[in-house]
Amino acid sequence: MKLQREAFILPDRAPALAHYPHARGAGDFVFVSGISCRRPDNSYEGVYRSADGTVSLDIREQTRAVLENIATILAAAGLGLEHVVDLTTFLVNMSDYAGYNEVYNGFFDAASGPSRTTVGVKELPHPHLLIEIKVVAAR
């Protein structure tokens, strides 16, 4: 029996920076690629530029935007965040862990939420990114 593999590429989400889908279905699972807070116009949620050109970044807003982007991608597969069984988060700065958790806890709880791993990384594909998340969901 051949495993059914379905690509989910959403035209209303930020396009991939290489040749990969937003998510890939395989059997009863949907694997969502690493998702950031990037908008379709290549701007970023949680990024503010002051009059003097200084850039400030907000981990809470970026986390919320990432989880909302993931929810939209999962919806294209007929799923929601409640279907997420595993979640991996990449943080550029572990000092953002508390702010990330604050927002994360508004989306998931320990009893029904996914297993989770958080990894500190040196950098992400753009200097304005503080966080990237990838998930696995079950149908």
QUIWO-V93814 format. One record per backbone hydrogen bond with DSSP energy under -1.0 kcal/mol. NH is the residue of the N-H (numbers start at 1). CO is the residue of the C=O. If there is no record, write none. Layout:
<<NH	CO> <NH	CO>>
This chain:
<<6	25> <8	23> <13	10> <20	18> <22	8> <23	8> <24	31> <25	6> <26	29> <27	4> <29	26> <30	137> <31	24> <32	135> <33	22> <35	133> <39	43> <42	39> <45	37> <48	56> <50	54> <53	50> <56	48> <58	46> <62	58> <63	59> <64	60> <65	61> <66	62> <67	63> <68	64> <69	65> <70	66> <71	67> <72	68> <73	69> <74	70> <75	71> <76	72> <77	74> <78	75> <79	74> <83	80> <84	81> <85	136> <86	136> <87	115> <88	134> <89	117> <90	132> <91	119> <92	130> <96	93> <97	94> <100	96> <101	97> <102	98> <103	99> <104	100> <105	101> <106	103> <107	104> <108	104> <113	109> <115	85> <117	87> <119	89> <121	91> <129	126> <132	90> <133	35> <134	88> <136	86> <137	30> <138	83> <139	28>>
